[in-house]
Amino acid sequence: MSLLGDFAYFYGQNFAALSTGNVHGISAKCLPLDAFAFACWLASTMWLLGYLPAVQTGDYLYQSFVAVSLGMVLWLLHRVLSVQREPTLIMNFECCAVLGKGALGKVFLIKDLGQQAGATSLDQVIKSVQKADNLSGLKALNNEIVALRLVSSQQWARPYITKLYDAHHSATHVCLRMQCGGMQDLYHRLMTRESVGHGDRSLSCRKVVSIISQCVSAVAHLHVGPQIAHRDIKPANVILSETADDATILLSDFGVARICTR
């Protein structure tokens, strides 16, 4: 009964992830440990029982239980080992530091290998989105590509709106090479205004007026020019580049944008 209890506990805790095939449903740290612990438990149990085959003991139920358990452990280990990693080299660009993580993927600062050794391309980033088990994310990404290509065209390209330079496909990911608007978004900048350990990072009245006017200008252009409704305007989607006297923004993340057609 203790064996069946351990079996029920292990799979009961992870049933949702196992049934949907979504490895992210299990904690990324706990999944390898659970699989390893279960494999050790299974191996020790079989050793204590002396590897008695069902033909000799007549315990067909136990043999079936061991076979199913071993199969599930191997499946879990396969999922752990086959987790898809973000590509590190895309065309002539190398992904460096992670600038941010979102619902769809990660944004990397990139280095142009064609430039001087060690030089980082501060004006471009790559947004990487995993293909597998991410149908809703890929739909949003396709929507973002369509909108960004429109606002990046020669006719509709304007300041304060992120430009898309190219889209790249690997076997596991879709990567967008885009304009870099800065090292942080407006949300995190506002959160550090009075945070302990960040010193005095208050925004001057001049910077506040500049940020608001740039946001209004960007939204007005989207509505009047290419007729795009962003539909997700918030501080986290406003990328900020700041100097001592001024601040410049880029409106980003067009995943839920909609192109209005008459």
Sequence and secondary structure as in RCSB ss.txt:
>XXXX:A:sequence
MSLLGDFAYFYGQNFAALSTGNVHGISAKCLPLDAFAFACWLASTMWLLGYLPAVQTGDYLYQSFVAVSLGMVLW
LLHRVLSVQREPTLIMNFECCAVLGKGALGKVFLIKDLGQQAGATSLDQVIKSVQKADNLSGLKALNNEIVALRL
VSSQQWARPYITKLYDAHHSATHVCLRMQCGGMQDLYHRLMTRESVGHGDRSLSCRKVVSIISQCVSAVAHLHVG
PQIAHRDIKPANVILSETADDATILLSDFGVARICTR
>XXXX:A:secstr
 HHHHHHHHHHHHTHHHHHHT GGGS TTHHHHHHHHHHHHHHHHHHHTTT  HHHH  HHHHHHHHHHHHHHHH
HHHHHHT     SEETTEEEEEEEEE SS EEEEEEETTSSTT  EEEEEEEEEE TT HHHHHHHHHHHHHHHH
HHSTTT  TTB  EEEEEE SSEEEEEEE   SEEHHHHHHTSS TTS      HHHHHHHHHHHHHHHHHHHHT
T EE    SGGGEEEEE SS EEEEE   TT EE   
